């Protein structure tokens, strides 16, 4: 069975890069372009892992994680945060909200993403 990843990200380029790399490595990838759709899809598909952008329309990443924390089914799902800045305060807040790991867009390397995903869900 393929592991399912939900990518919640509104930047086309990031979506294309991440999706292509993860599919090549044998994962099944679904995409949501904003936090609201992301939460809805999470409930429908029960992904093994969520890749979550912080800055998005409708609901940002922190709001999504706050909602996940309130839902016993969702809060078990590992989250890797995609941060624009990598500011310590942002990463600290993400960790407090349950993020397992994070990626910084400016230092982005698709292989690093796969390594981090494998570390979380194999």
DSSP file (Angstrom, degrees, kcal/mol; ACC not computed):
  #  RESIDUE AA STRUCTURE BP1 BP2  ACC     N-H-->O    O-->H-N    N-H-->O    O-->H-N    TCO  KAPPA ALPHA  PHI   PSI    X-CA   Y-CA   Z-CA
    1    1 A X              0   0    0      0, 0.0     2,-0.2     0, 0.0     0, 0.0   0.000 360.0 360.0 360.0 130.2    0.0    0.0    0.0
    2    2 A X        -     0   0    0      1,-0.1     2,-0.3    25,-0.1    25,-0.1  -0.478 360.0-116.6 -71.4 141.2    1.3    3.4   -0.9
    3    3 A X        -     0   0    0     23,-0.4    25,-2.7    -2,-0.2     2,-0.5  -0.595  30.5-130.4 -75.8 140.9    1.7    5.9    1.9
    4    4 A X  E     -a   28   0A   0     -2,-0.3    44,-2.4    23,-0.2    45,-1.3  -0.812  22.2-170.9-101.5 130.2   -0.6    8.9    1.4
    5    5 A X  E     -ab  29  49A   0     23,-3.2    25,-2.6    -2,-0.5     2,-0.6  -0.962  11.1-153.3-118.7 133.8    0.7   12.5    1.6
    6    6 A X  E     -ab  30  50A   0     43,-2.4    45,-2.8    -2,-0.4     2,-0.6  -0.934  10.1-160.3-105.4 120.3   -1.5   15.5    1.7
    7    7 A X  E     -ab  31  51A   0     23,-3.3    25,-2.6    -2,-0.6     2,-0.8  -0.889   5.3-170.8-101.7 116.1    0.3   18.6    0.4
    8    8 A X  E     +ab  32  52A   0     43,-3.3    45,-2.6    -2,-0.6     2,-0.3  -0.881  34.8 128.3-110.2 101.6   -1.3   21.9    1.5
    9    9 A X        -     0   0    0     23,-2.1    25,-0.1    -2,-0.8    47,-0.1  -0.987  45.6-158.0-157.8 137.4    0.4   24.6   -0.5
   10   10 A X        +     0   0    0     -2,-0.3     2,-0.7    45,-0.3    23,-0.1   0.529  66.9  95.8-102.6  -5.9   -0.8   27.5   -2.7
   11   11 A X     >  -     0   0    0      1,-0.2     4,-2.5     2,-0.0     3,-0.2  -0.769  63.4-151.2 -89.7 116.3    2.3   28.1   -4.8
   12   12 A X  H  > S+     0   0    0     -2,-0.7     4,-3.0     1,-0.2     5,-0.2   0.883  93.8  53.2 -49.1 -47.4    2.1   26.2   -8.1
   13   13 A X  H  > S+     0   0    0      1,-0.2     4,-2.6     2,-0.2    -1,-0.2   0.920 110.6  45.7 -60.1 -46.2    5.8   25.8   -8.5
   14   14 A X  H  > S+     0   0    0     -3,-0.2     4,-2.9     2,-0.2     5,-0.3   0.918 112.6  51.7 -61.9 -43.5    6.2   24.2   -5.0
   15   15 A X  H  X S+     0   0    0     -4,-2.5     4,-2.8     1,-0.2     5,-0.3   0.945 111.5  46.8 -58.4 -48.9    3.3   22.0   -5.6
   16   16 A X  H  X S+     0   0    0     -4,-3.0     4,-2.3    -5,-0.2     5,-0.2   0.935 115.5  44.8 -60.3 -48.6    4.7   20.8   -9.0
   17   17 A X  H  X S+     0   0    0     -4,-2.6     4,-2.2    -5,-0.2    -2,-0.2   0.945 118.2  41.9 -61.9 -50.2    8.2   20.2   -7.6
   18   18 A X  H  X S+     0   0    0     -4,-2.9     4,-2.7    -5,-0.2     5,-0.3   0.921 115.0  49.6 -66.0 -44.9    7.1   18.4   -4.4
   19   19 A X  H  X S+     0   0    0     -4,-2.8     4,-2.5    -5,-0.3     5,-0.3   0.939 112.1  48.0 -61.3 -47.2    4.4   16.3   -6.1
   20   20 A X  H  X S+     0   0    0     -4,-2.3     4,-2.2    -5,-0.3    -1,-0.2   0.934 114.3  46.0 -59.4 -47.4    6.7   15.1   -8.8
   21   21 A X  H  X S+     0   0    0     -4,-2.2     4,-1.4    -5,-0.2    -1,-0.2   0.912 114.8  46.0 -64.1 -44.2    9.5   14.2   -6.4
   22   22 A X  H  <>S+     0   0    0     -4,-2.7     5,-2.4     2,-0.2    -1,-0.2   0.877 112.0  50.6 -69.9 -37.4    7.2   12.4   -3.9
   23   23 A X  H ><5S+     0   0    0     -4,-2.5     3,-1.9    -5,-0.3    -1,-0.2   0.912 107.7  54.1 -65.7 -41.7    5.3   10.5   -6.6
   24   24 A X  H 3<5S+     0   0    0     -4,-2.2    -1,-0.2     1,-0.3    -2,-0.2   0.859 106.0  54.0 -57.5 -35.1    8.6    9.3   -8.1
   25   25 A X  T 3<5S-     0   0    0     -4,-1.4    -1,-0.3    -5,-0.2    -2,-0.2   0.324 128.2 -97.7 -87.5   9.7    9.6    8.0   -4.7
   26   26 A X  T < 5S+     0   0    0     -3,-1.9   -23,-0.4     1,-0.3     2,-0.3   0.633  78.1 131.8  93.7  13.8    6.4    5.9   -4.5
   27   27 A X      < -     0   0    0     -5,-2.4     2,-0.6   -25,-0.1    -1,-0.3  -0.694  55.6-126.9 -97.6 154.4    4.0    8.1   -2.5
   28   28 A X  E     -a    4   0A   0    -25,-2.7   -23,-3.2    -2,-0.3     2,-0.5  -0.882  32.8-161.4 -96.0 125.4    0.5    8.9   -3.3
   29   29 A X  E     -a    5   0A   0     -2,-0.6     2,-0.3   -25,-0.2   -23,-0.2  -0.928  15.1-175.7-119.3 127.3    0.1   12.7   -3.2
   30   30 A X  E     -a    6   0A   0    -25,-2.6   -23,-3.3    -2,-0.5     2,-0.4  -0.875  16.7-146.3-111.6 152.3   -3.1   14.8   -2.9
   31   31 A X  E     -a    7   0A   0     -2,-0.3     2,-0.4   -25,-0.2   -23,-0.2  -0.954  16.0-176.4-125.8 136.8   -3.0   18.6   -3.1
   32   32 A X  E     -a    8   0A   0    -25,-2.6   -23,-2.1    -2,-0.4     3,-0.0  -0.987  15.8-153.8-124.5 141.4   -5.1   21.3   -1.4
   33   33 A X  S    S+     0   0    0     -2,-0.4    24,-0.4   -25,-0.2     2,-0.3   0.520  76.3  23.5 -95.1  -5.3   -4.5   25.0   -2.3
   34   34 A X  S  > S-     0   0    0     22,-0.1     4,-2.3   -25,-0.1    24,-0.1  -0.973  83.8-102.7-152.5 167.3   -5.7   26.4    1.0
   35   35 A X  H  > S+     0   0    0     24,-1.1     4,-2.4    22,-1.1     5,-0.2   0.837 114.9  55.2 -63.1 -35.9   -6.1   25.5    4.6
   36   36 A X  H  > S+     0   0    0     21,-0.3     4,-2.1     2,-0.2    -1,-0.2   0.957 112.0  42.2 -63.6 -49.8   -9.9   25.0    4.5
   37   37 A X  H  > S+     0   0    0      1,-0.2     4,-2.9     2,-0.2     5,-0.2   0.883 111.8  58.6 -62.4 -36.6   -9.7   22.5    1.6
   38   38 A X  H  X S+     0   0    0     -4,-2.3     4,-2.4     1,-0.2    -2,-0.2   0.927 106.6  45.4 -58.7 -47.1   -6.7   20.9    3.4
   39   39 A X  H  X S+     0   0    0     -4,-2.4     4,-2.0     2,-0.2    -1,-0.2   0.903 112.9  51.0 -64.7 -40.9   -8.7   20.1    6.5
   40   40 A X  H  X S+     0   0    0     -4,-2.1     4,-1.7     1,-0.2    -2,-0.2   0.942 112.8  45.6 -62.0 -46.6  -11.6   18.8    4.5
   41   41 A X  H  X S+     0   0    0     -4,-2.9     4,-3.4     1,-0.2     5,-0.4   0.877 108.0  58.0 -64.2 -37.5   -9.3   16.5    2.5
   42   42 A X  H  X S+     0   0    0     -4,-2.4     4,-2.0    -5,-0.2    -1,-0.2   0.921 108.0  46.3 -57.6 -44.3   -7.6   15.4    5.7
   43   43 A X  H  < S+     0   0    0     -4,-2.0    -1,-0.2     1,-0.2    -2,-0.2   0.862 117.2  44.7 -67.8 -34.6  -10.9   14.2    7.1
   44   44 A X  H  < S+     0   0    0     -4,-1.7    -2,-0.2    -5,-0.2    -1,-0.2   0.936 125.9  25.6 -74.4 -46.8  -11.8   12.4    3.8
   45   45 A X  H  < S-     0   0    0     -4,-3.4    -3,-0.2    -5,-0.1    -2,-0.2   0.594  84.1-143.7-101.2 -11.4   -8.5   10.7    3.0
   46   46 A X     <  -     0   0    0     -4,-2.0   -42,-0.2    -5,-0.4    -4,-0.1   0.957  27.5-150.1  45.8  68.4   -6.8   10.3    6.4
   47   47 A X        -     0   0    0     -5,-0.2   -42,-0.2     1,-0.1     3,-0.1  -0.229  17.6-132.1 -67.8 159.0   -3.3   10.9    5.0
   48   48 A X  S    S+     0   0    0    -44,-2.4    30,-0.7     1,-0.3     2,-0.3   0.718  90.9   8.0 -78.6 -22.4   -0.2    9.3    6.6
   49   49 A X  E     -bc   5  78A   0    -45,-1.3   -43,-2.4    28,-0.1     2,-0.4  -0.989  65.7-143.6-157.6 148.6    1.5   12.7    6.6
   50   50 A X  E     -bc   6  79A   0     28,-2.5    30,-2.9    -2,-0.3     2,-0.6  -0.976   2.4-158.8-119.1 130.4    0.7   16.3    5.9
   51   51 A X  E     -bc   7  80A   0    -45,-2.8   -43,-3.3    -2,-0.4     2,-0.5  -0.948  27.1-168.4-101.2 119.4    3.1   18.8    4.2
   52   52 A X  E     -bc   8  81A   0     28,-2.7    30,-3.7    -2,-0.6     2,-0.2  -0.936  19.3-149.0-127.3 120.1    1.8   22.2    5.3
   53   53 A X  E     - c   0  82A   0    -45,-2.6    30,-0.2    -2,-0.5     3,-0.1  -0.532  11.0-147.7 -76.3 148.8    2.6   25.7    4.1
   54   54 A X  S    S+     0   0    0     28,-1.6     7,-2.5     1,-0.2     2,-0.8   0.919  82.6  55.0 -84.2 -47.4    2.3   28.4    6.7
   55   55 A X  S    S+     0   0    0     27,-0.3     2,-0.3     5,-0.2   -45,-0.3  -0.782  74.9 133.6 -96.8 108.3    1.1   31.4    4.6
   56   56 A X        -     0   0    0     -2,-0.8   -22,-0.1    -3,-0.1     2,-0.0  -0.964  54.6 -92.1-147.3 161.4   -2.0   30.5    2.6
   57   57 A X  S    S+     0   0    0    -24,-0.4     2,-2.7    -2,-0.3   -22,-1.1  -0.323 100.0   7.0 -70.1 161.3   -5.4   31.9    1.7
   58   58 A X  S    S+     0   0    0    -24,-0.1     2,-0.4   -23,-0.1    -1,-0.1  -0.328 138.0  15.9  67.1 -63.7   -8.5   31.2    3.7
   59   59 A X  S    S-     0   0    0     -2,-2.7   -24,-1.1     4,-0.0   -23,-0.1  -0.979  77.3-143.8-139.4 128.2   -6.7   29.3    6.5
   60   60 A X     >  -     0   0    0     -2,-0.4     4,-2.2   -26,-0.1    -5,-0.2  -0.277  34.8 -95.5 -81.5 174.1   -3.0   29.5    7.2
   61   61 A X  H  > S+     0   0    0     -7,-2.5     4,-2.5     1,-0.2     5,-0.2   0.862 122.3  52.9 -59.5 -40.4   -0.8   26.6    8.4
   62   62 A X  H  > S+     0   0    0     -8,-0.4     4,-2.3     1,-0.2    -1,-0.2   0.919 110.0  48.7 -64.6 -41.2   -1.0   27.6   12.1
   63   63 A X  H  > S+     0   0    0      2,-0.2     4,-2.3    -9,-0.2    -1,-0.2   0.903 110.0  52.5 -63.1 -40.1   -4.8   27.7   12.0
   64   64 A X  H  X S+     0   0    0     -4,-2.2     4,-2.4     1,-0.2    -2,-0.2   0.932 110.6  47.3 -61.1 -45.0   -4.8   24.3   10.3
   65   65 A X  H  X S+     0   0    0     -4,-2.5     4,-2.2     1,-0.2    -1,-0.2   0.871 108.8  54.5 -66.2 -35.2   -2.6   22.9   13.0
   66   66 A X  H  X S+     0   0    0     -4,-2.3     4,-0.9     2,-0.2    -1,-0.2   0.925 110.5  46.5 -62.1 -43.0   -4.8   24.4   15.7
   67   67 A X  H >X S+     0   0    0     -4,-2.3     3,-0.6     1,-0.2     4,-0.5   0.907 110.3  53.6 -63.2 -41.7   -7.9   22.7   14.2
   68   68 A X  H >< S+     0   0    0     -4,-2.4     3,-1.4     1,-0.2     7,-0.5   0.895 102.9  57.3 -61.0 -39.6   -5.9   19.4   13.9
   69   69 A X  H 3< S+     0   0    0     -4,-2.2    -1,-0.2     1,-0.3    -2,-0.2   0.802 104.2  53.0 -61.9 -28.4   -5.1   19.6   17.6
   70   70 A X  H << S+     0   0    0     -4,-0.9     2,-0.6    -3,-0.6    -1,-0.3   0.574  99.3  72.4 -83.2  -8.8   -8.8   19.8   18.5
   71   71 A X    <X  -     0   0    0     -3,-1.4     4,-2.7    -4,-0.5     5,-0.2  -0.920  69.3-153.6-115.4 114.5   -9.6   16.6   16.5
   72   72 A X  T  4 S+     0   0    0     -2,-0.6     4,-0.4     1,-0.2    -1,-0.1   0.816  95.9  48.4 -60.1 -30.8   -8.4   13.3   17.9
   73   73 A X  T  4 S+     0   0    0      1,-0.2     3,-0.5     2,-0.1    -1,-0.2   0.902 116.3  41.8 -73.0 -39.9   -8.2   11.7   14.5
   74   74 A X  T >4 S+     0   0    0      1,-0.2     3,-1.7    -3,-0.2    -2,-0.2   0.809 101.2  67.1 -79.6 -29.3   -6.3   14.5   12.9
   75   75 A X  T 3< S+     0   0    0     -4,-2.7    -1,-0.2    -7,-0.5    -2,-0.1   0.686  92.9  62.3 -72.3 -12.5   -3.9   15.3   15.7
   76   76 A X  T 3  S+     0   0    0     -3,-0.5     2,-0.4    -4,-0.4    -1,-0.3   0.660  81.2 100.2 -79.0 -15.9   -2.1   11.9   15.2
   77   77 A X  S <  S-     0   0    0     -3,-1.7   -28,-0.1    -4,-0.2   -29,-0.1  -0.560  79.3-121.3 -76.5 125.8   -1.1   12.8   11.7
   78   78 A X  E     -c   49   0A   0    -30,-0.7   -28,-2.5    -2,-0.4     2,-0.4  -0.409  27.6-154.9 -66.2 141.8    2.5   13.9   11.4
   79   79 A X  E     -c   50   0A   0     19,-0.5    21,-2.7   -30,-0.2    22,-1.3  -0.972  13.1-164.8-121.9 128.7    3.0   17.4    9.9
   80   80 A X  E     -cd  51 101A   0    -30,-2.9   -28,-2.7    -2,-0.4     2,-0.3  -0.968  23.8-142.2-108.1 119.0    6.0   18.8    8.2
   81   81 A X  E     -cd  52 102A   0     20,-2.4    22,-3.0    -2,-0.6     2,-0.7  -0.582   3.7-147.6 -84.5 139.4    5.7   22.6    8.0
   82   82 A X  E     -cd  53 103A   0    -30,-3.7   -28,-1.6    -2,-0.3     2,-0.4  -0.928  23.3-166.8-105.3 111.1    6.8   24.5    4.9
   83   83 A X  E     - d   0 104A   0     20,-3.4    22,-2.8    -2,-0.7    23,-0.3  -0.803  23.0-155.6-105.6 138.3    8.1   27.8    6.1
   84   84 A X  S    S+     0   0    0     -2,-0.4    22,-0.4    20,-0.2    -1,-0.1   0.863  96.1  18.3 -72.3 -35.8    8.8   30.9    4.0
   85   85 A X  S    S-     0   0    0     20,-0.1     3,-0.1     2,-0.1    -1,-0.1   0.776  81.1-139.5-110.4 -33.1   11.2   32.4    6.4
   86   86 A X        +     0   0    0      1,-0.2     2,-0.1    17,-0.1    18,-0.1   0.739  38.1 173.2  70.8  21.2   12.5   29.8    8.9
   87   87 A X    >>  -     0   0    0      1,-0.1     4,-2.4     2,-0.0     3,-0.6  -0.414  39.1-127.5 -60.6 134.4   12.2   32.4   11.6
   88   88 A X  H 3> S+     0   0    0      1,-0.2     4,-2.9     2,-0.2     5,-0.2   0.870 110.0  54.6 -53.1 -37.9   12.9   30.7   15.0
   89   89 A X  H 3> S+     0   0    0      1,-0.2     4,-2.0     2,-0.2    -1,-0.2   0.883 109.5  47.3 -65.1 -36.3    9.6   32.2   16.4
   90   90 A X  H <> S+     0   0    0     -3,-0.6     4,-2.3     2,-0.2    -2,-0.2   0.922 114.7  45.1 -68.7 -44.4    7.7   30.6   13.5
   91   91 A X  H  X S+     0   0    0     -4,-2.4     4,-2.5     2,-0.2    -2,-0.2   0.888 111.7  53.0 -67.8 -38.5    9.3   27.2   13.9
   92   92 A X  H  X S+     0   0    0     -4,-2.9     4,-2.3    -5,-0.3    -1,-0.2   0.923 110.4  47.4 -61.0 -45.0    8.9   27.3   17.6
   93   93 A X  H  X S+     0   0    0     -4,-2.0     4,-1.6     1,-0.2    -2,-0.2   0.908 110.6  52.2 -64.0 -41.8    5.2   28.0   17.2
   94   94 A X  H  <>S+     0   0    0     -4,-2.3     5,-2.7     1,-0.2    -2,-0.2   0.912 109.9  49.0 -60.8 -42.6    4.9   25.2   14.6
   95   95 A X  H ><5S+     0   0    0     -4,-2.5     3,-1.8     1,-0.2    -1,-0.2   0.915 108.2  53.2 -64.2 -42.1    6.5   22.8   17.1
   96   96 A X  H 3<5S+     0   0    0     -4,-2.3    -1,-0.2     1,-0.3    -2,-0.2   0.835 107.3  53.4 -61.3 -31.0    4.2   23.8   19.9
   97   97 A X  T 3<5S-     0   0    0     -4,-1.6    -1,-0.3    -5,-0.2    -2,-0.2   0.367 131.7 -92.4 -87.7   6.1    1.3   23.1   17.6
   98   98 A X  T < 5 +     0   0    0     -3,-1.8   -19,-0.5     1,-0.3    -3,-0.2   0.551  66.5 159.3 103.9   7.6    2.6   19.6   16.9
   99   99 A X      < -     0   0    0     -5,-2.7    -1,-0.3    -6,-0.1   -19,-0.2  -0.428  27.0-158.7 -65.7 137.7    4.8   19.9   13.8
  100  100 A X        -     0   0    0    -21,-2.7     2,-0.3     1,-0.2   -20,-0.2   0.754  69.0 -17.3 -85.6 -27.0    7.2   17.0   13.5
  101  101 A X  E     -d   80   0A   0    -22,-1.3   -20,-2.4    -7,-0.1     2,-0.3  -0.944  63.4-138.1-165.4 174.4    9.7   18.7   11.2
  102  102 A X  E     -d   81   0A   0     -2,-0.3     2,-0.3   -22,-0.3   -20,-0.2  -0.989   1.9-151.5-150.1 159.9   10.0   21.7    8.9
  103  103 A X  E     -d   82   0A   0    -22,-3.0   -20,-3.4    -2,-0.3     2,-0.5  -0.949  16.2-139.5-126.7 147.4   11.3   22.8    5.5
  104  104 A X  E >   -d   83   0A   0     -2,-0.3     3,-1.2   -22,-0.2   -20,-0.2  -0.949   8.9-144.9-113.0 124.7   12.4   26.3    4.6
  105  105 A X  G >  S+     0   0    0    -22,-2.8     3,-1.5    -2,-0.5   -21,-0.1   0.839  97.3  55.5 -57.1 -38.2   11.5   27.4    1.1
  106  106 A X  G 3  S+     0   0    0    -22,-0.4    -1,-0.3   -23,-0.3   -22,-0.1   0.782 114.6  39.8 -69.0 -24.4   14.6   29.4    0.4
  107  107 A X  G <  S+     0   0    0     -3,-1.2    -1,-0.3     2,-0.0    -2,-0.2   0.000  89.8 157.7-108.2  28.7   16.8   26.4    1.2
  108  108 A X    <   +     0   0    0     -3,-1.5     2,-0.4    -5,-0.1    -3,-0.1  -0.303  15.0 168.9 -70.1 129.5   14.5   24.0   -0.6
  109  109 A X    >>  -     0   0    0     -2,-0.1     4,-1.5     1,-0.1     3,-0.9  -0.953  29.1-146.3-138.2 116.5   15.8   20.8   -1.9
  110  110 A X  H 3> S+     0   0    0     -2,-0.4     4,-1.8     1,-0.3     5,-0.1   0.836 100.4  55.5 -54.2 -35.0   13.3   18.1   -3.2
  111  111 A X  H 3> S+     0   0    0      1,-0.2     4,-2.5     2,-0.2    -1,-0.3   0.881 102.9  55.5 -65.7 -35.9   15.6   15.3   -1.9
  112  112 A X  H <> S+     0   0    0     -3,-0.9     4,-2.5     1,-0.2    -1,-0.2   0.888 104.9  54.2 -61.9 -37.8   15.6   16.7    1.6
  113  113 A X  H  X S+     0   0    0     -4,-1.5     4,-2.7     2,-0.2    -1,-0.2   0.945 108.6  47.5 -60.5 -48.1   11.8   16.6    1.5
  114  114 A X  H  X S+     0   0    0     -4,-1.8     4,-2.9     1,-0.2    -2,-0.2   0.906 111.2  51.7 -61.3 -41.9   11.8   12.9    0.7
  115  115 A X  H  X S+     0   0    0     -4,-2.5     4,-2.1     1,-0.2    -1,-0.2   0.920 111.6  46.4 -60.5 -43.7   14.4   12.3    3.4
  116  116 A X  H  X S+     0   0    0     -4,-2.5     4,-1.5     2,-0.2    -2,-0.2   0.901 112.7  49.9 -67.0 -39.9   12.2   14.1    6.0
  117  117 A X  H  X S+     0   0    0     -4,-2.7     4,-2.9     1,-0.2     5,-0.5   0.939 110.6  49.7 -63.0 -46.5    9.1   12.3    4.8
  118  118 A X  H  X S+     0   0    0     -4,-2.9     4,-2.2     1,-0.2    -1,-0.2   0.879 106.8  56.0 -60.4 -37.7   10.8    8.9    5.0
  119  119 A X  H  < S+     0   0    0     -4,-2.1    -1,-0.2    -5,-0.2    -2,-0.2   0.867 115.1  39.1 -62.1 -35.9   12.0    9.7    8.5
  120  120 A X  H  < S+     0   0    0     -4,-1.5    -2,-0.2    -3,-0.3    -1,-0.2   0.908 138.8   5.2 -81.9 -44.1    8.4   10.3    9.6
  121  121 A X  H  <        0   0    0     -4,-2.9    -3,-0.2    -5,-0.1    -2,-0.2   0.384 360.0 360.0-129.6   3.4    6.5    7.6    7.8
  122  122 A X     <        0   0    0     -4,-2.2    -4,-0.2    -5,-0.5    -3,-0.1   0.490 360.0 360.0  79.4 360.0    9.0    5.3    6.0
